[in-house]
Amino acid sequence: MTGFRRAIIAGAVLVASASIALADQPGADWITKEQVTQKLTAAGYTNITGLEADDGHWEGKGVKNGKIMEFHVDPHSGALTKEKIDD
């Protein structure tokens, strides 16, 4: 393998590693995933998946009224701030 090729591969690995390292983390003052799941269940959601911290809120997918929905949840109150049918 040439030096140039090694440098390209090394650069790609660094970029991928940085993306993983920069993944959002819940804040220390956020409600837990379990609390979010309880709030979503109380709001009529089932089959909740992909619940993760992203851009200052919890987000994921679940089933509500027989439709697969995407949602955002306020990290402090647990209130639903966005719901839309998953396309």
Secondary structure, 3 states (H helix, E strand, C coil): CCHHHHHHHHHHHHHHHHHHHCCCCCCCCCCCHHHHHHHHHHCCCEEEEEEEEECCEEEEEEEECCEEEEEEECCCCCCEEEEEECC
